[in-house]
Amino acid sequence: MDVLAEANRMIARGEKVISLAVGQPAAPAPQAARDAARRMLDHGRVAYTDALGRADLRERIARHYRDAYGLGIEPERIMVTTGSSAGFNLAFLAAFDPGDRIAIAAPGYPAYRNILKALGLVPVEYEVDASTGYVFTADHLRHLHEAGPVAGVLVASPANPTGTMTPRDELRRLVDYADSAGIRFISDEIYHGLSYGQAEETALAFSDSPLVVNSFSKYYCMTGWRIGWLVLPPSLVRAAERIGQSLYISAPEMSQVAATAVFDSRNELDAVREGYVRNRDLLAARLPVLGFQDIAPIDGAFYAYAEIPGGATSSTEFARAILEGCHVAITPGTDFDQRRGERFVRISYACDHASLGEALDRMQAMLRG
């Protein structure tokens, strides 16, 4: 976000900056979502809803699980949230007590660590790297738990910042081990719909125990609408509902209405996804030419996570130099991995294809000049 702020200051000065820093689609929300929102505005009344969300949206999300995964998830287990950020807050507060230790991977999304600490929980990071394809495994979880018991584990697939997918069999082993060890499993599935090879699998395919966090921000192109959902074990629904009543009242009703309609936009959304495929292929071809190394598998989401070119010693300084020198914004890896992140950057390819090509050309001219 600091990189974005500086890029925005440069844009305000009239400088042409291409941002590959922020994880949000360049595409607008689908037409059906925008039309539904306009109809609601014409109606004129946008109000509170139940803390768990509108019944029609919860039923539509349940139908999505039938269509996408072949699972029968009761709408009563679904809670609509103010984006996945509120989903993580609610999941952590409902499932854990202060002082509980929660296993997460490094590199990983920095808000996990920050939210856990803010809630009095203890993040326990396990370093993953190229030796396991940046996948956090059941063996990793077992190692952490035996070294010092953990109350929960959070796994993202596809992952941010690496774009790594957890293979189906490994996800099953993780869920099975968590269930057998009494560890609460939280599955971050906000990048489902954005995979480029193996299909995504939900943790709910293997057990009713996991808490699943999902969002309309990424595949559905609705970041600023701040709308997402939780699938909860039956035993935690009432706790999450009561916490939500106190913290948020409800997710924005107009966003809920738009989100209900967006499920009918698969053709439009898949066309956006095909743009990511082209961008991914371009990045995979160009990054090694630019000198980037140890590139994580670009399996899903819309990120590449790569070691900075030889000769550069700090990703923070490298990102600053790229922004100042060729007006391209990329994200240093320091927040994703506090110990090794100064050697890595994250590059988002959620932009249009022409902008990505121009950004890579600018970087190549600067790095070779």
C-alpha positions in Angstrom: 0.0 0.0 0.0 3.0 2.4 0.6 4.1 1.6 -3.0 0.6 2.4 -4.3 0.5 5.6 -2.3 3.8 6.8 -3.9 2.6 5.7 -7.3 -0.6 7.7 -6.8 1.4 10.8 -5.9 3.3 10.4 -9.1 0.1 10.0 -11.1 -1.3 13.2 -9.4 1.8 15.0 -10.7 0.9 13.9 -14.2 3.4 11.1 -14.5 2.3 7.9 -16.3 2.8 5.1 -13.9 1.9 1.4 -14.6 1.0 -0.4 -11.4 1.8 -4.0 -11.0 1.7 -3.7 -7.2 -1.9 -4.1 -6.1 -3.9 -7.3 -6.1 -7.1 -6.2 -7.8 -8.5 -6.7 -11.3 -8.3 -3.9 -13.8 -11.7 -5.1 -15.2 -14.9 -3.5 -13.9 -17.6 -5.4 -12.0 -19.7 -7.4 -14.5 -22.7 -5.8 -16.1 -25.2 -7.9 -14.2 -23.9 -6.8 -10.9 -23.9 -3.1 -11.9 -27.4 -3.4 -13.3 -28.7 -5.0 -10.0 -27.1 -2.2 -8.0 -28.7 0.5 -10.2 -32.1 -1.1 -9.8 -31.7 -1.1 -6.0 -30.7 2.6 -6.1 -33.7 3.4 -8.1 -35.8 1.6 -5.5 -34.2 4.0 -3.1 -33.9 2.0 0.2 -30.6 0.4 1.1 -30.9 -1.0 4.6 -29.4 -3.3 7.2 -29.8 -7.0 6.6 -29.5 -9.9 9.0 -25.9 -10.2 10.3 -25.6 -13.5 8.4 -26.7 -11.8 5.1 -29.6 -11.8 2.8 -31.3 -15.2 2.4 -31.2 -15.0 -1.4 -27.5 -14.5 -1.5 -26.7 -17.2 1.0 -28.9 -19.6 -1.1 -27.1 -18.6 -4.2 -23.7 -19.2 -2.6 -24.9 -22.7 -1.5 -26.0 -23.4 -5.1 -22.5 -22.3 -6.2 -21.0 -25.1 -4.1 -23.3 -27.6 -5.7 -22.4 -26.4 -9.2 -18.6 -25.9 -8.7 -17.7 -28.7 -6.3 -20.7 -31.1 -6.2 -21.2 -30.3 -2.5 -24.4 -29.8 -0.6 -23.7 -26.9 1.8 -26.7 -25.7 3.8 -27.3 -21.9 3.4 -27.6 -21.8 7.2 -23.8 -22.4 7.4 -23.0 -19.4 5.1 -22.4 -15.9 6.4 -22.0 -12.9 4.1 -19.1 -10.7 5.2 -17.8 -7.2 4.5 -15.1 -8.6 2.2 -12.7 -11.4 3.1 -11.0 -9.1 5.6 -14.1 -9.1 7.8 -14.3 -12.9 7.1 -10.9 -13.5 8.6 -11.7 -11.3 11.7 -14.9 -13.2 12.3 -13.3 -16.6 11.7 -10.4 -15.9 14.1 -12.7 -14.5 16.8 -15.2 -17.3 16.6 -12.7 -20.1 16.5 -9.9 -19.1 18.8 -9.1 -17.6 22.2 -6.4 -15.0 23.0 -3.0 -16.6 23.1 -3.8 -19.4 20.7 -1.1 -20.3 18.2 -2.1 -20.3 14.5 0.2 -21.8 11.8 0.6 -19.9 8.6 3.1 -20.1 5.7 5.9 -17.6 4.9 5.8 -16.1 2.4 2.2 -15.3 2.9 -0.4 -12.6 2.9 0.8 -10.1 5.6 -2.7 -9.3 6.8 -2.9 -12.8 8.3 -0.1 -12.1 10.6 -1.2 -8.5 11.4 -4.9 -9.5 12.1 -3.8 -12.4 14.3 -1.6 -10.2 16.4 -4.2 -7.5 16.7 -6.6 -10.0 18.1 -4.2 -11.3 20.7 -3.4 -14.5 18.7 0.1 -15.8 18.0 1.1 -16.4 14.3 3.5 -19.3 13.9 5.2 -19.0 10.5 6.7 -21.9 8.6 9.0 -21.1 5.8 8.2 -22.6 2.4 10.4 -22.4 -0.6 11.1 -23.9 -4.0 11.9 -27.3 -2.5 8.2 -28.0 -2.0 7.0 -25.7 -4.8 6.1 -23.1 -2.1 3.4 -25.5 -0.8 2.7 -25.7 2.9 2.2 -29.4 3.6 0.8 -31.7 6.2 4.3 -32.7 7.2 5.0 -29.0 7.8 1.9 -28.7 10.0 2.8 -31.9 11.9 6.4 -30.5 12.6 5.0 -27.2 13.9 2.4 -28.9 16.1 4.8 -31.4 17.6 7.3 -28.6 18.4 4.6 -26.6 20.2 0.8 -27.2 19.9 -1.1 -25.0 17.5 -4.8 -24.3 17.8 -5.3 -23.5 14.1 -3.8 -23.4 10.7 -4.6 -21.1 7.8 -3.9 -22.4 4.2 -4.4 -20.4 1.0 -4.8 -22.0 -2.4 -4.1 -20.3 -4.8 -1.8 -18.4 -2.5 -0.8 -14.8 -2.2 2.0 -13.7 -3.0 3.2 -16.9 -4.7 0.2 -17.9 -6.8 0.9 -21.5 -5.7 -1.8 -24.1 -5.7 -2.0 -26.8 -3.0 -2.5 -30.2 -4.8 -5.8 -31.9 -4.0 -4.2 -34.9 -2.2 -2.0 -32.6 -0.1 -5.0 -30.5 0.8 -6.8 -33.7 1.9 -3.8 -34.7 4.0 -3.7 -31.2 5.7 -7.4 -31.3 6.5 -7.2 -34.9 7.8 -4.3 -34.2 10.0 -5.9 -31.0 11.4 -9.1 -33.0 12.2 -7.2 -35.8 13.9 -5.0 -33.4 15.9 -7.9 -31.1 17.0 -6.5 -28.2 14.9 -9.1 -25.8 13.5 -8.5 -25.5 9.7 -9.2 -22.2 7.9 -9.1 -22.3 4.1 -8.5 -19.0 2.2 -10.2 -19.7 -1.1 -10.6 -16.1 -2.4 -8.6 -16.8 -5.6 -10.8 -19.8 -6.6 -11.8 -19.4 -10.2 -8.3 -18.2 -11.1 -6.2 -21.3 -11.7 -4.2 -22.3 -14.8 -3.7 -26.0 -14.8 -5.0 -28.1 -11.9 -8.5 -27.4 -10.7 -9.1 -25.8 -7.3 -10.5 -27.9 -4.6 -12.3 -26.6 -1.5 -11.4 -27.9 1.9 -15.0 -28.7 2.5 -14.7 -31.6 0.1 -12.9 -33.5 2.8 -14.6 -32.4 6.1 -17.3 -30.3 7.6 -14.9 -28.9 10.1 -12.9 -26.2 8.1 -13.9 -22.6 8.1 -13.8 -21.3 4.5 -13.2 -17.7 3.6 -14.1 -16.5 0.1 -14.7 -13.2 -1.6 -16.2 -11.5 -4.6 -13.1 -9.4 -5.0 -10.8 -11.4 -7.2 -12.5 -13.7 -9.8 -15.7 -11.7 -9.6 -13.9 -8.3 -10.0 -15.7 -6.6 -7.1 -12.9 -5.4 -4.8 -14.3 -2.1 -3.8 -17.8 -3.5 -3.2 -16.4 -5.1 0.0 -18.4 -8.3 -0.1 -17.4 -11.9 0.7 -18.5 -14.9 2.6 -17.7 -17.5 5.2 -18.7 -21.2 5.3 -18.8 -22.2 9.0 -19.1 -25.4 10.8 -22.6 -25.6 12.4 -21.1 -25.2 15.9 -19.6 -21.8 15.1 -22.5 -20.2 13.1 -24.2 -18.6 16.1 -20.9 -17.3 17.6 -19.9 -15.7 14.3 -23.4 -14.2 13.9 -23.3 -12.6 17.3 -19.8 -11.2 16.8 -20.9 -9.9 13.4 -23.9 -8.2 14.9 -21.6 -6.3 17.3 -18.8 -5.5 14.9 -20.5 -4.9 11.5 -24.3 -5.2 11.9 -24.3 -6.6 8.3 -22.4 -6.4 5.0 -23.7 -3.6 2.7 -27.0 -4.5 1.3 -26.4 -3.1 -2.2 -23.2 -5.1 -2.5 -25.2 -8.2 -1.5 -27.7 -7.6 -4.2 -25.0 -7.1 -6.8 -23.2 -10.2 -5.6 -26.3 -12.3 -6.0 -26.5 -11.2 -9.6 -22.8 -11.7 -10.4 -23.1 -15.5 -10.4 -24.8 -15.2 -13.8 -21.8 -13.5 -15.3 -19.5 -16.5 -15.9 -18.9 -15.8 -19.6 -17.9 -12.2 -18.9 -15.7 -13.3 -15.9 -14.1 -16.2 -17.8 -13.1 -13.7 -20.6 -11.3 -11.7 -17.9 -9.6 -14.8 -16.7 -8.4 -15.6 -20.2 -6.6 -12.2 -20.1 -4.8 -13.3 -17.0 -3.7 -16.5 -18.9 -2.1 -14.3 -21.6 -0.5 -12.1 -19.0 0.8 -15.1 -17.1 2.4 -16.6 -20.2 4.1 -13.2 -21.0 5.5 -12.9 -17.5 6.7 -16.5 -17.4 8.6 -15.8 -20.6 10.0 -12.4 -19.8 10.9 -12.5 -16.1 14.0 -14.8 -16.6 15.2 -12.6 -19.4 15.0 -9.6 -17.0 17.2 -11.5 -14.5 14.6 -12.6 -12.0 15.3 -16.0 -10.4 13.6 -18.6 -8.1 10.2 -17.8 -9.6 7.4 -19.5 -7.6 5.1 -21.7 -9.7 2.5 -19.3 -11.3 -0.3 -21.8 -10.7 -3.2 -19.4 -9.9 -4.3 -16.0 -8.6 -2.6 -13.2 -10.6 0.8 -12.9 -9.1 4.4 -13.8 -9.8 6.8 -14.0 -6.8 10.4 -13.9 -7.8 13.9 -13.3 -6.5 15.3 -9.9 -7.6 18.0 -9.9 -10.2 21.6 -10.6 -9.1 23.4 -7.4 -8.0 20.3 -6.0 -6.3 20.5 -6.5 -2.5 17.2 -5.1 -1.3 13.8 -5.6 -2.7 12.6 -2.4 -1.1 15.3 -0.4 -2.8 14.9 -2.3 -6.0 11.1 -1.5 -6.1 11.8 2.1 -5.3 14.4 2.3 -8.1 12.0 0.7 -10.6 9.2 3.1 -9.6 11.4 6.2 -9.9 13.4 5.0 -12.9 10.8 3.6 -15.2 7.5 4.5 -13.5 6.5 0.8 -12.8 5.1 -0.1 -9.4 5.9 -3.5 -8.0 5.7 -4.8 -4.4 8.8 -5.6 -2.3 8.6 -8.9 -0.5 9.4 -7.7 3.0 5.8 -7.9 4.3 5.2 -11.3 2.8 8.3 -12.8 4.4 9.9 -10.9 7.2 13.1 -12.9 7.1 13.8 -13.6 3.4 11.5 -11.1 1.7 14.2 -8.5 1.0 15.3 -10.8 -1.8 11.9 -11.1 -3.5 9.2 -9.0 -5.2 5.6 -9.7 -6.0 4.4 -8.6 -9.5 0.6 -8.5 -10.1 -0.6 -9.2 -13.6 -4.2 -8.3 -13.1 -3.8 -5.4 -15.5 -4.5 -5.3 -19.2 -2.1 -7.1 -21.6 -0.8 -4.0 -23.3 0.0 -2.3 -20.0 1.9 -5.4 -18.8 3.9 -5.5 -22.0 4.8 -1.9 -21.7 5.8 -2.2 -18.1 8.1 -5.1 -18.9 9.6 -3.2 -21.8 10.3 -0.2 -19.5 11.9 -2.5 -16.9 14.0 -4.2 -19.5 15.3 -0.9 -20.8 16.2 0.3 -17.4 17.8 -2.9 -16.2 19.9 -3.2 -19.3 20.7 0.5 -19.5 
